Amino acid sequence: QVQLVESGGGLVQPGGSLRLFCAASGFIFSRSAMSWYRQAPGKERELVARISNGGGATTYVDSVKGRFTISRDNAKNTVYLQMSSLKPEDTGMYYCYARNQDTLLTYWGQGTQVTVSS
């Protein structure tokens, strides 16, 4: 059974930091590119960051460059999103996404809520 379980979200003040975790199971994690998406109320889901299966390549949406860092530990089947200098516009539900590069199968987690507010 495929599972992507996100954690680490919460309420933080502007300028603060959070680290999101996504624990994966049920598929070959090391053969899958991993991504974080977010969706704010009333808005479409958007890609925040992506990391290649080996971790050597990363991409970010312009609005988070220099503030967020995506990383992964293939030994622990876990992907992380370190978020710093958080802004109210970073508020939303953050989802973990996996895409296996061999089978092209994709998986979504259930999401973890991030709220940036004073």
Secondary structure, DSSP 4 states (H G I P E B T S, - for coil): --EEEEE--EEE-TT--EEEEEEEESS-GGGEEEEEEEE-TTS--EEEEEE-TTSS-EEE-GGGTTTEEEEEETTTTEEEEEE-S--GGG-EEEEEEEEETTT--EEE---EEEEE--
